[in-house]
Each structure stands twice: as structure tokens, then as C-alpha cells.
């Protein structure tokens, strides 16, 4: 790659090769989608699913193990019930054909007596399956969210790492489908296993060892053949879920940015984007449907009809072999009864063999979900360890320093922010300032100015530890003592109280000893006391993003700042919708309560509230100087 744009096109325009950066080594390597999306039923698949099963079944004595045993027990009971139904049904039909009223009544009464037990077994089995799916999903979801919401991992996944573009798809739909698929596969294989074992011994005594050996040999050969044919299913499942995630992503972007798109009259352009993404998904699904059609034809021939032929060959041997001692002296009715019973057993055996062979198809699909869940777990683990992969700007030019994400040192110290020979760079390696050095102590306010794209927001992201350091050292207070107030504040779901104390809870507020009267003072300080009077209670729940105006949301964010009282606060155009007099009071109050400010604003009236200014020119240069009367006049 010669430029970032070429790298970008390679990712989005040509998915055959993707340049990635390993932060701890800083070099490029290329990986094909086929390798990245590899999903097949092999030892890699079994190792992956075992690691995930350790999450869903964390120990031997747990509720999930109990449900597994319940399902196995019910499957054994159901197998016995099925065999008993075959035998009892044969006796009923034999009594009808033989015109034996006594035998008919006895067999029919036996069936009526066993009906409640059979129904109970079937519904206990359904209960166990549904509960196990839910328990597996609960375990896996909680584990993934514990990692996803650890520190800033959720931010890093979307902004620093580009391996997973649709985490919401993986955390919701893919987890559910994976858990359902695992439980269904366990149920089907267990059901088939118990059935095959029982019927195997039946045919063993019926045809000695030849019949079972023939059927098991056919099972082995056909299973290996079909498993080989189904290998593309895993890869196609991974691709399907990725396309589903992309389609969901472009729709969510339309909803999130609907106002901006409406102002630009961008509906036709967005429609083209959505149609293109949807067409890519539909084309893949058409190919997948055709592939499943082809595999379904082969499955039907091999797993059903040829298996039935093999079963007929096995069951016919004792009847067609006239020298077989079992039927030398049997009457016609006895032959008929034996054939009915063995025929039904043959049907069960054929179905069992078919399910075992067809289970490979479900296992191939499961391998696709397993590959995606494993990739998510791997990425979360690496992000929590401080490693990420991202397309980088080419660093082949000699005059550019080699950037290694995370190579800088962060020193936690109260009441001081100090950049010491720190390069300011974006996560993709684009250098904004090569060597940034300045120091600010508590009690000093700094005005940050410069053109768009000069690095103001990047500076704050580094301060908030959202972006990695590429060198030098940064001395700053701990995360909780640095507060960020953006231009468009975030209003959480919940009560009016939650908007002021976010991210604290009511229990946190009580623990800090802050009463509701003090909260009311915070609202009064930013002229929002009328909101409490209008709503009538701190516990009123509203959609605050819609209820509050732009200026009210900005003032609510400032009330939130007064509640937390951090050592330093970053104000990023956060008073643009607030009147000058209210803004003046807010800045004066921040100084009164001891909150030091880094302010991004173009308002002339704010210069008097700051002692220093940091000016970035957007070409890699900066100035950090005290504000004087001449500076204010120049800035004005």
C-alpha cells in the first residue's frame, strides 16, 4: 500500500486482502478472507466448541449439567417408549387381524395406561431443551458482555480495531443461534445414539452380527462422504452472518443520522447504499439456497433411500433364508407379526441412520457460528490486553517515525496534566503533531483552538485513554477525576435523577452523601430548576433526548459536571446552544468549585475565563502560551 486510501479501498472495495497492524510489532501482513472465515468440521472446530462449552458449563455441579442429564434421561425414556409403542402397536394390529377381542382389549388398555407417562416424558424433554438453550445463552451472553464492557473495550472495538464491524449482531443474534444449534445437535445426536444402540442389539439378535456390521459400515462411509461435501456450509454461514450484520448496520446508520441525511436530501443516495448491501446479502442467500438444494438431493438419496435399501437387505435375511432356524416352524401369523415388528424397527433404524448422517449438515452450520463466536472472544481478549489490529497509514517514508501503539507511558498523578514529548496520532497512524510537550496544573484553565481536523478531539481522546500513546509520557489524574462534556451530551435511559448523576446510580448518590436538595441546587446553577418543577419528581421517566432541547441538554451536562466535581473537565463546544450570561455563570462556578477546564470553543467571551491557550494549526505545529491582553485582542 502507498496510502491510507488505497488500504481503505482494499478493505471495502476488494475483500481479497486486508492489511492489518499488530501493535506490538508494527508490520503489515495480509490475510485472505477464506482463511479468516475458515469454518469446517475438523479438530479446530472441536477445540473451539470445547472452549466455548467451558463458558456455558463452567463446572460439573451446576444447573446446566442438571439439564443435560435431564435431557439424556428423557431421551432414554423416550427411546424405551418408542420401542414399547412399536411392540404394543404390533400386538394391537395382530389382534385385529387375528380377530382376538381379548388380546385387542388388553393391548388397547395398556396403551391408554401408558399415554400420560409418554406425554410427560415428551414434555419434560421439551422443557429441558428450552431451559438449556436459555441457560447457555445467559451464560455466554454475560461472559461476552463482561469482556465487552470492561474498561473501554466497547469503544476500542468500534474505533481502534477493525476486525469486527458488527459486534451487536454477534452479541445478540449469533449467540442465540449458536446456543440453539448446540442444544439441538446434542439432542439429536443423543436421541439417535440411544435409538441406534437399542435397535442395534435388536438386529444383532435378529441377524447375528452381519446385519449391524453392514449398517454401521454404511453409516461410516456415507457419513464421511457427506461431511466432505458439506464443508462449504460453514464458510457460507459465516459469510451470511457477516452480510446480515452489514445490512443491519446500514439501516441503523440511516436511523442514527436521519436528521443530517434529511437536510442533505440524501434519501436516494442512502437507498442506493441499502439496496446494494441488501443485494449482496440476497445474492449470497440465493447461492446458499441452491447449494442446500443440491446437498438436500444428495442427502435424501444417501441418508434416506439407500439407507432404507440397506435396512431392507438386513431385515429380509431371516425371512428369505429358508434354512434359518428362527422361522422353520413359524406359522403365517407369526411370520407376519415378526415382520411387522422388525419392519418398524427397520424404520426406526433407518431414521436413526439418516439423522446421524444429516447431523453432519447441522454440525457444518454450527461450525460457522462457532468460528464467529470464537473470533469475538479472541478480539475481546486481545483488546482487554491492549492489543488491536487496524489498517494503518503507510510508514515506509524515512522521515516518519515508527509508531508503535501503546509504547508511551501513562503516569497517574493528581492535579497535573503533562504531555512530555508525546506524538499525537490517530489509531491508523496518521501523525497530527510529532512532539507535543506542555504542562497544566489544577487551577489553570486552557483554551484549545485551531481549525477543524487539527487534533483537538484527538488530544482529548488521548487524555481520556480512548486512544493509545505512540510514545513519550502522559501524566494525568485517574480516569474518574477527568470528565468530558461533549457538544451533544448523552442522555441515558431512566429518571430525571439519572440524567444528573450519570453514570452513578441512586445507591452511589446516597453513598456519596449528596441529597436531592443539593441536586436541585445543581439544576438551579444552570437554570434548569423549572424542569424538576415541571416533571414533579426526580423519579419521572421520560425520553430525555426528545423532551429536552439542545440548550437544556447542554446545561444538564454541566449540572452533571458539578455533581461529579472532577479535577479536570474537557468542555468540547458544550455551551454552543447556551446564552452568554448562563455560560459566563457556568464558567465562574467551575472556578469556584475548583474544576480546571480544557475548553474547545470559538466564542470570544470565553477567553477571559482561561489563563493559557493551546493553538494547533493543522499542519503539525502548535503553540502553548499564556493569555494576555494582546492575545485576547488578537483572538477577538
GUBA-572044 format. One line per 10 residues: number of its first residue (from 1); their letters; for each residue z, y, x of C-alpha. Coordinates in steps of 0.2 Angstrom, whole numbers, plus 5000, padded with zeros to 4 digits. Each point is the difference from the previous one (the first is absolute). Layout:
<nodes>
NUM> a> Z Y X ~ ...
</nodes>
This chain:
<nodes>
1> xxxxxxxxxx> 5000 5000 5000 ~ 4996 5018 5006 ~ 5009 5009 4986 ~ 5013 4998 4987 ~ 4987 5002 4986 ~ 4990 4986 5007 ~ 5016 4989 5000 ~ 5003 5006 4982 ~ 4982 4995 4995 ~ 5003 4983 5008
11> xxxxxxxxxx> 5015 4997 4989 ~ 4993 5006 4984 ~ 4981 4999 5001 ~ 4999 4984 5011 ~ 5014 4987 4997 ~ 4994 4989 5014 ~ 5010 5007 5014 ~ 5016 5011 5000 ~ 5007 5009 5015 ~ 5019 4999 5000
21> xxxxxxxxxx> 5013 5006 5012 ~ 5015 4990 5006 ~ 5013 5014 5003 ~ 5009 4991 5013 ~ 4984 4998 5011 ~ 4988 5013 4994 ~ 4983 4991 5001 ~ 4987 4996 4988 ~ 4996 4983 4993 ~ 4988 4994 4987
31> xxxxxxxxxx> 5003 4988 4986 ~ 4988 4993 4987 ~ 5004 4999 4982 ~ 4997 4982 5000 ~ 5014 4997 5012 ~ 5012 5012 4993 ~ 4998 4993 4982 ~ 5000 4982 5006 ~ 5007 4990 4986 ~ 4998 4981 5000
41> xxxxxxxxxx> 5011 4984 4996 ~ 5005 4996 5018 ~ 5015 5000 5011 ~ 5000 5019 5001 ~ 5001 5000 4981 ~ 5015 4988 4999 ~ 5009 5009 5014 ~ 4998 5017 4990 ~ 5006 4992 4983 ~ 5015 4992 5008
51> xxxxxxxxxx> 5005 5017 5007 ~ 4998 5008 4983 ~ 5009 4986 4992 ~ 5015 5003 5011 ~ 5001 5017 4992 ~ 4999 4993 4982 ~ 5012 4986 5003 ~ 5012 5007 5013 ~ 5012 4986 5000 ~ 5002 4982 4994
61> xxxxxxxxxx> 5014 5004 4987 ~ 4992 5014 4990 ~ 4994 5002 4982 ~ 4982 4998 5006 ~ 5004 4982 5007 ~ 5008 4996 4983 ~ 4984 5005 4991 ~ 4989 4990 5012 ~ 5011 4985 4997 ~ 5000 5003 4981
71> xxxxxxxxxx> 4981 5000 5000 ~ 4999 4984 5010 ~ 5012 4991 4989 ~ 4991 5006 4984 ~ 4984 4994 5008 ~ 5007 4983 5003 ~ 5006 4999 4983 ~ 4983 5006 4993 ~ 4991 4987 5010 ~ 5012 4987 4992
81> xxxxxxxxxx> 4997 5007 4983 ~ 4981 5000 5003 ~ 5000 4982 5005 ~ 5012 4995 4985 ~ 4988 5009 4988 ~ 4985 4990 5007 ~ 5010 4984 4997 ~ 5007 5005 4983 ~ 4983 5006 4995 ~ 4992 4984 5005
91> xxxxxxxxxx> 5013 4990 4990 ~ 4997 5011 4984 ~ 4981 4998 5001 ~ 5002 4981 5003 ~ 5011 4998 4985 ~ 4988 5010 4989 ~ 4985 4989 5006 ~ 5011 4984 4999 ~ 5006 5006 4982 ~ 5018 4997 5005
101> xxxxxxxxxx> 5011 5012 4989 ~ 5016 4996 5009 ~ 4994 5003 5017 ~ 4991 5016 4994 ~ 5017 5007 4992 ~ 5010 4996 5016 ~ 4988 5008 5012 ~ 4998 5015 4988 ~ 5019 5002 4999 ~ 5001 4999 5019
111> xxxxxxxxxx> 4988 5014 5001 ~ 5009 5011 4988 ~ 5017 4997 5009 ~ 4992 5005 5016 ~ 4991 5016 4994 ~ 5015 5012 5003 ~ 5003 4994 5017 ~ 4982 5001 5005 ~ 4999 5018 4993 ~ 5016 5005 5009
121> xxxxxxxxxx> 4993 4993 5017 ~ 4984 5010 4997 ~ 5009 5016 4996 ~ 5013 4998 5014 ~ 4985 4998 5012 ~ 4992 5017 4994 ~ 5017 5009 5001 ~ 5002 4994 5018 ~ 4982 5005 5005 ~ 5001 5018 4992
131> xxxxxxxxxx> 5018 5003 5007 ~ 4994 4994 5018 ~ 4985 5011 4999 ~ 5011 5015 4996 ~ 5013 4996 5013 ~ 4987 4998 5014 ~ 4993 5016 4995 ~ 5017 5009 5000 ~ 5004 4993 5017 ~ 4984 5004 5008
141> xxxxxxxxxx> 4998 5017 4992 ~ 5018 5006 5005 ~ 4997 4994 5018 ~ 4983 5009 5001 ~ 5008 5016 4993 ~ 5015 4999 5011 ~ 4987 5001 5015 ~ 4988 5012 4991 ~ 5014 5013 4996 ~ 5009 4998 5017
151> xxxxxxxxxx> 5000 5017 5008 ~ 4983 5008 4999 ~ 4990 4984 5000 ~ 4992 5004 4983 ~ 4993 5016 5008 ~ 4995 4992 5016 ~ 4990 4987 4990 ~ 4989 5012 4991 ~ 4999 5014 5014 ~ 5002 4992 5017
161> xxxxxxxxxx> 4993 4982 4998 ~ 4984 4996 4992 ~ 5000 4981 4999 ~ 5006 5000 4981 ~ 4992 5013 4989 ~ 5007 4994 4983 ~ 5019 4995 5003 ~ 5003 5003 4981 ~ 4988 4986 4996 ~ 5008 4988 5012
171> xxxxxxxxxx> 5018 5004 4995 ~ 4996 4998 4981 ~ 4985 4989 4995 ~ 4998 4990 5016 ~ 5018 4995 5000 ~ 5000 4995 4982 ~ 4984 4989 5002 ~ 5007 4992 5016 ~ 5016 4995 4992 ~ 4992 4993 4985
181> xxxxxxxxxx> 4987 4991 5010 ~ 5014 4992 5011 ~ 5010 4994 4985 ~ 4984 4993 4991 ~ 4995 4991 5016 ~ 5017 4992 5002 ~ 5000 4995 4982 ~ 4983 4993 5000 ~ 5002 4990 5016 ~ 5017 4994 4995
191> xxxxxxxxxx> 4994 4995 4983 ~ 4985 4991 5008 ~ 5011 4992 5013 ~ 5012 4992 4988 ~ 4986 4994 4989 ~ 4990 4993 5014 ~ 5015 4990 5007 ~ 5004 4993 4983 ~ 4982 4995 4995 ~ 4997 4994 5018
201> xxxxxxxxxx> 5014 4987 4998 ~ 4993 4995 4983 ~ 4983 4997 5008 ~ 5007 4992 5015 ~ 5008 4986 4989 ~ 4984 5000 4989 ~ 4987 4998 5014 ~ 5011 4996 5015 ~ 4997 5012 5014 ~ 4981 5002 4999
211> xxxxxxxxxx> 5000 5012 4985 ~ 5012 5013 5007 ~ 4992 4999 5017 ~ 4983 5004 4993 ~ 5006 5014 4990 ~ 5011 5008 5014 ~ 4985 4998 5012 ~ 4989 5009 4987 ~ 5013 5014 4998 ~ 5001 5003 5019
221> xxxxxxxxxx> 4981 5001 5003 ~ 4997 5011 4985 ~ 5014 5011 5003 ~ 4995 5003 5018 ~ 4982 5003 4995 ~ 5004 5013 4986 ~ 5013 5009 5011 ~ 4986 5003 5013 ~ 4989 5007 4986 ~ 5013 5011 4993
231> xxxxxxxxxx> 5004 5009 5016 ~ 4991 5016 4995 ~ 5012 5002 4985 ~ 5014 5007 5010 ~ 4990 5013 5009 ~ 4992 5005 4983 ~ 5017 5002 4992 ~ 5006 5012 5014 ~ 4984 5010 4998 ~ 5002 5000 4981
241> xxxxxxxxxx> 5018 5007 5001 ~ 4994 5013 5013 ~ 4986 5006 4988 ~ 5012 5000 4986 ~ 5012 5011 5010 ~ 4986 5012 5005 ~ 4995 5002 4982 ~ 5018 5003 4994 ~ 5002 5013 5014 ~ 4985 5010 4995
251> xxxxxxxxxx> 5006 5001 4982 ~ 5017 5005 5006 ~ 4993 5014 5011 ~ 4990 5007 4985 ~ 5017 5001 4990 ~ 5010 5007 5014 ~ 4987 5014 5004 ~ 4993 5003 4983 ~ 5004 5018 5000 ~ 4991 5004 5016
261> xxxxxxxxxx> 4985 4989 4995 ~ 4999 5009 4983 ~ 4999 5017 5009 ~ 4986 4994 5011 ~ 4991 4992 4985 ~ 5000 4984 5010 ~ 5000 4987 4986 ~ 4982 4994 5004 ~ 5004 4998 5018 ~ 5016 4990 4996
271> xxxxxxxxxx> 4990 4990 4988 ~ 4988 4995 5013 ~ 5014 4995 5012 ~ 5009 4990 4986 ~ 4983 4992 4995 ~ 4996 4995 5018 ~ 5017 4993 5003 ~ 5000 4990 4984 ~ 4982 4994 5004 ~ 5006 4993 5016
281> xxxxxxxxxx> 5014 4991 4991 ~ 4988 4993 4986 ~ 4987 4994 5013 ~ 5014 4991 5009 ~ 5006 4992 4984 ~ 4983 4995 4995 ~ 4998 4991 5017 ~ 5017 4992 4997 ~ 4996 4994 4983 ~ 4984 4992 5006
291> xxxxxxxxxx> 5009 4992 5014 ~ 5014 4993 4988 ~ 4986 4994 4988 ~ 4992 4990 5015 ~ 5017 4993 5005 ~ 5004 4996 4982 ~ 4985 4990 4999 ~ 5004 4990 5016 ~ 5018 4999 4995 ~ 4996 4992 4983
301> xxxxxxxxxx> 4988 4987 5007 ~ 5012 4995 5014 ~ 5017 5003 4993 ~ 4997 4995 4982 ~ 4985 4989 4997 ~ 4999 4990 5016 ~ 5019 4998 5000 ~ 4998 4993 4982 ~ 4987 4988 5007 ~ 5011 4994 5014
311> xxxxxxxxxx> 5014 4998 4987 ~ 4989 4989 4989 ~ 4995 4989 5015 ~ 5019 4998 5004 ~ 5006 4996 4982 ~ 4985 4989 4996 ~ 5004 4987 5014 ~ 5013 4990 4991 ~ 4990 4999 4984 ~ 4983 4996 5007
321> xxxxxxxxxx> 5006 4988 5013 ~ 5001 4984 4989 ~ 5010 4991 5013 ~ 5014 5013 5000 ~ 5016 4990 4995 ~ 5007 5015 4990 ~ 4987 4998 4986 ~ 4996 4981 5000 ~ 5010 4996 4984 ~ 5001 5018 4992
331> xxxxxxxxxx> 4994 5002 4982 ~ 4988 5013 4995 ~ 5014 5011 4993 ~ 5009 4999 5016 ~ 4985 5004 5010 ~ 4997 5015 4989 ~ 5018 5006 5001 ~ 5000 4998 5019 ~ 4984 5010 5001 ~ 5006 5014 4989
341> xxxxxxxxxx> 5015 5002 5011 ~ 4991 4999 5017 ~ 4986 5011 4993 ~ 5013 5014 4996 ~ 5008 4997 5017 ~ 4982 5001 5007 ~ 4998 5017 4991 ~ 5017 5006 5007 ~ 4995 4994 5018 ~ 4983 5009 4999
351> xxxxxxxxxx> 5008 5016 4994 ~ 5013 4999 5014 ~ 4986 4997 5013 ~ 4990 5014 4993 ~ 5015 5012 5000 ~ 5004 4996 5018 ~ 4982 5003 5005 ~ 4999 5016 4990 ~ 5017 5006 5007 ~ 4990 5003 5016
361> xxxxxxxxxx> 4991 5014 4990 ~ 5016 5008 4995 ~ 5007 4998 5018 ~ 4984 5009 5007 ~ 5003 5015 4988 ~ 5019 5000 5005 ~ 4995 5001 5018 ~ 4992 5017 4996 ~ 5015 5007 4992 ~ 5011 4993 5014
371> xxxxxxxxxx> 4989 5008 5013 ~ 5002 5017 4991 ~ 5019 4998 4998 ~ 5002 4995 5018 ~ 4990 5015 5006 ~ 5011 5011 4990 ~ 5016 4992 5008 ~ 4993 5002 5017 ~ 4995 5018 4998 ~ 5017 5005 4993
381> xxxxxxxxxx> 5009 4991 5014 ~ 4989 5009 5013 ~ 5002 5017 4992 ~ 5019 4998 4999 ~ 4999 4995 5019 ~ 4991 5017 5003 ~ 4983 4992 5003 ~ 4984 5004 4990 ~ 4981 4999 5001 ~ 4989 5014 4996
391> xxxxxxxxxx> 4982 5006 5004 ~ 5002 5012 5014 ~ 4989 5015 5007 ~ 4991 4994 5016 ~ 5011 5003 5015 ~ 4986 4996 5013 ~ 4999 5019 5006 ~ 5009 5002 5016 ~ 5007 5016 4996 ~ 5010 4993 4985
401> xxxxxxxxxx> 5017 4993 5004 ~ 5003 4982 4995 ~ 5010 5000 4984 ~ 5012 4986 4996 ~ 5008 5001 4983 ~ 5019 4999 5001 ~ 5001 5004 5019 ~ 5010 5016 4997 ~ 5018 5000 4999 ~ 5011 5006 4985
411> xxxxxxxxxx> 5017 5007 5004 ~ 5012 5003 4986 ~ 5011 5015 5002 ~ 5007 5012 4987 ~ 4996 5018 4998 ~ 4985 4999 5012 ~ 4981 4998 4998 ~ 4991 4998 5017 ~ 4982 4995 5004 ~ 4999 4996 5019
421> xxxxxxxxxx> 4982 4998 5006 ~ 4995 4991 4985 ~ 4982 4997 4995 ~ 4997 5004 4982 ~ 4987 4987 4993 ~ 4995 4992 4984 ~ 5002 4981 4998 ~ 4982 4997 5004 ~ 5002 5008 5017 ~ 4992 5017 4996
431> xxxxxxxxxx> 5010 5012 5012 ~ 5005 5017 4992 ~ 5011 5007 5014 ~ 5001 4991 5017 ~ 5017 5006 5005 ~ 5012 5008 4987 ~ 5016 5007 5007 ~ 5013 5011 4991 ~ 5018 4999 4995 ~ 5009 5006 4984
441> xxxxxxxxxx> 5019 5000 4997 ~ 5009 5001 4983 ~ 5001 5018 4993 ~ 4982 5004 5005 ~ 4986 5000 4988 ~ 4982 4997 5006 ~ 4984 5005 4991 ~ 4985 4988 5003 ~ 4983 5007 4998 ~ 4982 4997 5004
451> xxxxxxxxxx> 4984 4995 4992 ~ 4997 4985 4989 ~ 4999 4984 5011 ~ 5009 5007 5015 ~ 5015 4988 4999 ~ 5013 5008 4989 ~ 5002 4985 4989 ~ 4998 4988 5015 ~ 5015 5009 5008 ~ 5011 4996 4985
461> xxxxxxxxxx> 4995 4982 4999 ~ 5005 4998 5018 ~ 5016 5008 4996 ~ 5003 4989 4985 ~ 4996 4985 5011 ~ 4985 4996 4988 ~ 4988 5000 5015 ~ 5003 4992 5017 ~ 5003 5010 5016 ~ 4986 4998 5013
471> xxxxxxxxxx> 5011 5006 5014 ~ 5013 5012 5006 ~ 5017 5001 4991 ~ 5006 5007 4983 ~ 5018 5005 4998 ~ 5005 5002 4982 ~ 5014 4996 4987 ~ 5000 4984 4991 ~ 4988 4998 4985 ~ 5013 5004 4987
481> xxxxxxxxxx> 5003 5017 5008 ~ 4982 5005 4999 ~ 4993 5004 4983 ~ 4982 5003 4995 ~ 4994 5011 4985 ~ 4982 4999 4996 ~ 4988 5012 4990 ~ 4999 4987 4986 ~ 5018 4993 4999 ~ 5003 4982 4994
491> xxxxxxxxxx> 5009 4998 4983 ~ 5007 4983 4998 ~ 5002 4989 4985 ~ 5017 5003 4992 ~ 5012 5013 4994 ~ 5001 5019 5003 ~ 5014 4996 5012 ~ 4989 4988 5010 ~ 4988 5014 5003 ~ 5013 5010 5009
501> xxxxxxxxxx> 5009 4987 5010 ~ 4985 4989 5004 ~ 5000 4988 5010 ~ 5019 4998 4996 ~ 5006 4992 4985 ~ 5014 5005 4988 ~ 5012 4989 5010 ~ 4995 5009 5016 ~ 5003 5017 4992 ~ 5018 4994 4995
511> xxxxxxxxxx> 5003 4993 5017 ~ 4995 5017 5008 ~ 5012 5009 4988 ~ 4987 5011 4993 ~ 5004 5004 4981 ~ 4987 5005 4987 ~ 5007 5018 5000 ~ 4994 5001 5018 ~ 4983 4992 4995 ~ 4999 5014 4987
521> xxxxxxxxxx> 5003 5013 5014 ~ 4985 4993 5010 ~ 4989 5002 4985 ~ 5006 5018 4997 ~ 4997 5004 5018 ~ 4981 4996 4997 ~ 5000 5007 4982 ~ 4998 4984 4992 ~ 5017 5000 4990 ~ 4990 5002 4984
531> xxxxxxxxxx> 4993 4982 5002 ~ 5017 4992 4998 ~ 5003 5011 4985 ~ 4984 4995 4993 ~ 5002 4982 5002 ~ 5018 5000 4996 ~ 5006 4986 5012 ~ 4998 4995 5018 ~ 4996 4982 4993 ~ 4984 5006 4991
541> xxxxxxxxxx> 4985 4989 5005 ~ 4983 5009 5000 ~ 4983 4998 5008 ~ 5005 5014 5012 ~ 4983 5001 5009 ~ 4993 5006 4983 ~ 5016 5009 4993 ~ 5002 5012 5015 ~ 4988 5013 5005 ~ 4993 5001 5018
551> xxxxxxxxxx> 5013 5014 5004 ~ 5014 4991 4992 ~ 4997 4984 5010 ~ 5000 5010 5016 ~ 5016 5008 4995 ~ 5007 4983 4995 ~ 4996 4994 5018 ~ 5010 5015 5007 ~ 5015 4995 4989 ~ 4998 4983 5007
561> xxxxxxxxxx> 5000 5007 5018 ~ 5016 5010 4996 ~ 5008 4984 4994 ~ 4997 4990 5016 ~ 5004 5014 5012 ~ 4990 4993 5015 ~ 5001 5008 5017 ~ 4981 5003 5000 ~ 4988 5002 4986 ~ 4981 5000 5000
571> xxxxxxxxxx> 4993 5012 4987 ~ 4981 4996 4998 ~ 4993 5014 4989 ~ 5014 4995 4988 ~ 5002 5017 4992 ~ 4982 5004 4997 ~ 5002 5000 4981 ~ 5017 5009 5001 ~ 5002 5019 4998 ~ 5004 5010 5015
581> xxxxxxxxxx> 5018 5005 4994 ~ 5005 4982 4997 ~ 4992 4995 5016 ~ 5010 5014 5010 ~ 5016 4993 4992 ~ 4996 4982 5004 ~ 4997 5004 5018 ~ 5016 5011 5001 ~ 5010 4986 4992 ~ 4994 4987 5013
591> xxxxxxxxxx> 5006 5011 5014 ~ 5017 5002 4991 ~ 5003 4982 4998 ~ 4994 4996 5018 ~ 4983 4992 4997 ~ 4988 5004 5014 ~ 4982 5001 4995 ~ 4982 4995 5006 ~ 4989 5009 4988 ~ 4981 4999 4997
601> xxxxxxxxxx> 4995 5015 4990 ~ 4987 5014 5000 ~ 5011 5012 4990 ~ 5004 5016 5010 ~ 5017 5002 4992 ~ 5007 4984 5009 ~ 4998 5007 5018 ~ 5017 5009 4998 ~ 5009 4984 4997 ~ 4995 4992 5016
611> xxxxxxxxxx> 5004 5003 5019 ~ 4985 4990 5008 ~ 4983 4996 4996 ~ 4989 4985 5005 ~ 4982 5004 4999 ~ 4986 4986 5003 ~ 4982 5006 5001 ~ 4992 4983 4996 ~ 4992 4998 5017 ~ 5015 4992 5009
621> xxxxxxxxxx> 5009 5016 5004 ~ 5017 5006 4993 ~ 5012 5015 5002 ~ 5019 4999 4998 ~ 5007 5017 5000 ~ 5014 5011 4992 ~ 4996 5011 4986 ~ 5001 5018 5003 ~ 4995 5016 4991 ~ 4983 5000 5008
631> xxxxxx> 4998 4982 4995 ~ 5004 5003 4982 ~ 4988 5015 5000 ~ 4986 4989 5008 ~ 5004 4986 4988 ~ 4999 5012 4986
</nodes>
